[in-house]
Each structure stands twice: as C-alpha cells, then as structure tokens.
C-alpha cells in the first residue's frame, strides 16, 4: 500500500491542505478537484491514487473547499497562482496537470499561464466555455430516474445561495444526475461527506463563469492533451469535450460509453489504462 503524506501549507495567504502519494523522485501529476465549495482532494485521490505505483501524485483542497481555509479571492487567477505556488513549494519541476469538471477549467488555465511547466494535460468531463450549459438544465428537467426539485434546477450554474443549509439542499437535489447508474445510498454518502462552502461556489458560478471562455486560446496549448468524458454526462456533455480536443494542438478524445460525469470512478480500470497509455505516448515515462 502506498503511504499518503498529508501536510498543511500557507499558500498565497491561505491555509491549504495538500496530500501526496507515490515516490518523491517520480514524475509528478498534479490533480485539481472540481466543484468549488463542494469538492475536495478525496475524488482525485480515488481517481489517481492507483497511479502512485509509478508517479508522484499531488492533490489538495483548493482555497475555499474541503479542509482548506476560506480565504479569498475565489478567482481563476488566484487558484492558478496557488497551483504554481504549490508546484514551486514542493519542488516538482515540470508536471503533468490534471483536472476534472471545474478542475479542468483550472487545469487548462494553468497550462495557458505556465506552458513551460506542463509536460502533458489530462482533462475529464470539462469545458472551455459555457456554451453547453443550457443542455445541463434541459437534462435535469427531463431526468426520468427520480424527480429533480424545480427549485434546484433553477439554481444550476447560478451561484445564488444564501447559506450552507440552502447549498446542501441544492447539492442533495442534483446529485442523482451525476452517475450513469443511480444509487440512492451512494448519493446519501456523498452528500453527508461533503464539506459545504457556499460563498466559494457563489463566486465560482456567480462571478467567474459568466466571463469564462477559453475557446479562442485553446490552440495555444501545445503539450499533449487527453480529453476524457462520460457518454451520459449531464453537466459537461460530449460536445464540450469534442470542442477542446479539436482545437488544442495535440488532442486525444476518449468517450467512456458506460459513464456519466465520473468515468474515472464508474469505469476505473479503463480510465486508468487510458491515462497510462496516454502518458507513455506523451513521453512521461516513470522509468526515465
């Protein structure tokens, strides 16, 4: 079993909880979680933990999420600056940057800001702009497995929550949309284990996302890019991933046919094999 190394660092004025797995002298993969204000390092650890047999896995609770402090600002610029500060603090050198969903937004933003630092980019169920967001609302309205509270549907992507109680009500309501196979017990476990930071989410979706559009800059990303997505992803559908893969200089798209928003968890063996092959093809060899 790979030993986890957890430590807390002051990064750009915020208290950031960082967790590492794998050999310290191996190529580093920095993985950014999604869902600001809801996500944490727990998902990247599950998704990329198996790679610690050959790679140094670095993940963390971003400021305003998980167990890290609620020190703003909660902007893309600040979160990107935090990634770079963590990379420097840990002496990682050049890295593989990875991120899913909102973490994919930041992985792309980091790669654009620091292209010389990124050997390869791994994206999962993400988007380069908001042009497909209306499809998420349509899918929520037409979801036929369990009814989705209309109150929650109206708040998708708005960043409009008064407190954590309201925010938790929203999260519980939309969680059934995320997985290809609905499991009410799993939904309850996820909702109960979430650390809620409504102000972070409000900033991410109420302030950051209306101005978010990387489509014109995608051709600037020159490193190899793996774009993965679940066929049944309700939040960031396949066309959003196709756009990224088509516009970056060296993109590879892989669609997981039996997954929703989380193929790394719903089809883990295939996801891991896909990423390992991509890293080999990209020349990120742990034996170098």
N, C-alpha and C positions, 0 to 999 in steps of 0.2 A: 504493500500500500504506500502511495506517495504521501509524504508528510506535508501538511499545509503550514505555511508561515504567514501569520496574521500580525499586522502592526498598524499603528495609527501615526500618521504624519501630518504636520501642519503644512498645507499646500496653498500658497497664494492666500493666506489668511483664513483658510477653512480647515477644520479637522477632518481628515479623510482616512477612512478605514480601508487598508489595502490587504489583499490576500494573494499569496504566491504559491505555486505548485511547480514541481519539476526541478531539474538540475539548473543551478545558477549560471553555469557556463554554456548552456544550450541556447539556440536561437529563441528570442523572446516573442511571444504572441500576447499583445495587449488587447483585452476584450472589454468592450464597453456595454453595459446593460442598457435596456430600453426603458420606456415608461417612466420619465422623470416624476419623482414624487410617489411612485408605486414600486418601481423596480429596485433591484439591489444586485450585489455580486453573486447571489445564490444561483441565479439562472446561468450566468457564464461559467460558474464553477461546475455545474452539472454538465453543461454542453461541451466545455473544453477541458475539463478535468482529465478525461481519458488521454489527452494529448501530452500530459505531463510525463509520460514514459520517455518522451524524446525532445520535448520543448519546455521552455520556461514560460509558464502561464501566469500572467499578471492581470488581476482584475480588482475592482474597487467599487465601493459605494460612492457615486458621484455626490458632490456637494448638494444638499437638499434632498437626498434619497437614502434609504436604508439606515445604517447606523452612523453615517457621517453628519456633520453639523449643518444647520440651516443658515449658513452664512452666504448671502447673495454676493454678486448678482447671479441669477439663473439664466444666463445668456449663452448662446453657442460660443461666442468668443471666449467667455470665461471657462466653460467646460473644455474647450480645445486647449486653452492655456494650462489648465490643470493636467491634461494628458501629457503635455510636453514637460511640465514640471516633474511629474511622476517619473517619466522616462529618464530625465536627467538625474533625479534624486537616486534612482536605483541603478544608474549606470548601465542602461540597457543597450546603448548603441542603436544600430538600425533595427527596426522591428517589423513584425507582421501586425497590421492593425485590423481588428475585427470588431463588428458591432451588428446587433440585430434591432430591427424596428427603429425607434428613436435613436438608439445607439448606433445604428447605421448612418443616420444623418451626421452624427458627430464623427464617426469614423471617416466619412467622406470629407467633412470639413477639415479634420486634422490632416488628412492626406494632401488636400489642396494647400493648407497653410505650411506644411513641412514635408514637401515631396521628397526631399533628400533623405528623410529619416525612414521612409516606408518602403520595405522590400516587396511587399505584396499586401493586398487588401481583400478581406473576406467579409462579405455582406450577407445578411439574412433578413428576408421579409421587410424591406425598407423602400424608400422612395426618394427621388431627387427634388420633388416639389409637391404641391398639394392638389394637383390637377385630378387625382383619382379619389380624393376624399369623399366626394359625393356618393361613390359606389359603396363605401362603408355604411353610410346612413341607409341607403337602399337595401343593402343586405340585412341590416339589423331589422328593418321594418318587415322584410319578407321571411325572416328566420322562422322555420316551422317546427323546430325541435321543442323549444319551450318559448312562451311569450316573453318578449323583452319589454320592460316598462317604458311606455312612451316618454315619460319624464326623463329617463336616461338617454333615450335616442336623441332627444332634443339637445342634449348636452355633449354629444360626441364631438370631440375636437374643439370645444369652445373654451376650455379653461375657465369655467364660470362656476366656482364652488365657494360657499360661504365658510365652511369649516371642514374638519376631518370627518365628522359624522355624516355630512352630506356627501362627501367624497367617497366614503366607504359604501354608502348606499348605491352610488353610481357604479362603483367597481364590481360589487356583487351582482348588479343587474346585467352588466355586459359580459361578464366572464364566460358564460356559456357559448358566446360567439367564437371564442379563440381556438378551440380544439376541434379537430375533424370528428372525433368521437366524443360525445357528451358524457361526462362522468360527474354526476352531482356531488359525490363525495370528494372528488379531486377539486372541484370548484370551491367547496367549503374550506378545504385545507389551504388552498391558495389565498382565499380571502382572509382567513384567520391569521395566516402567517405574514401578511403584508404589513409593512410599516408605512403609514399614511402621512404624506406631506403635501397638503392641498395647495399651499402657496407656491411650491415648486411647479406643480402641474399647471396652475393658473398662469404662471409666467411662461412656461414652455408652450402651451397651446393658445393662450390668450394674447401673448405678446410676440413670441418668437416665430410661430408658424405662419401667421399671415404674411410675413416677409420672406419666408423660406423658399428659395428657388435656386438650385444648383445646376439646372439643365444646361445652361449656356457654358458652364465651366467644366462639365464632365470630360470633354476632350483633353483637358489639361492633365487628367490623371493618367500618367504614363506607365505606372507599375502594373503588373498582372492583377486582375480583379476577378474574384469568384463571386457571382451573384446567385444566391440560393433563395428559393421561395416555395411555399406550400401551394399546391394547386387550388386548395379551397380556402386560402387566406382571405378573410373578410375585411381586414383593416388595410393592408397594403397589397392589393391584388397583383396577379401575374403581370399585367401590362406595365405596372410601375417598375418592376424588375427588368422587364424586356427593354424599357427605355434606357436604363442605366447600362445594361450590358451592350447595347448597340452603340452608345455614344462615347464610352470610355475607349481609350486607345487599344487596350488588350483585355477584352472582357469575355468571360465564360459564364453562361447561364445554365443552371441546373434546376429543374422543376421537380418537386417531390410530390408524386401523384396521390399519396395517401396521408397528406398532412394539411393542417390549417396554418395558423400563424407561427407554429413552432416545429418545423421539421427536425430540428436538432434534438427535440425531445420525443417526437412522435415516430420518427424513423431514424433513431440514433446511429445504428450500425451503418446505414447507407450514408448518412450525413458525415460521419467520421471518415469513412473510406473516401468519400468525395473530396473532403478537405485535405486529407493526407496526399491524395494523388495530385491535387492542385498545387500543394506546397512543393512536392517533388518536381513537378513540371516547371514551377516558378523558380527553381534552383535554391529553395530554402531547405537545405539538407541538414538534418540534425547531426550528421556524422562529419560535417565539414570542420 
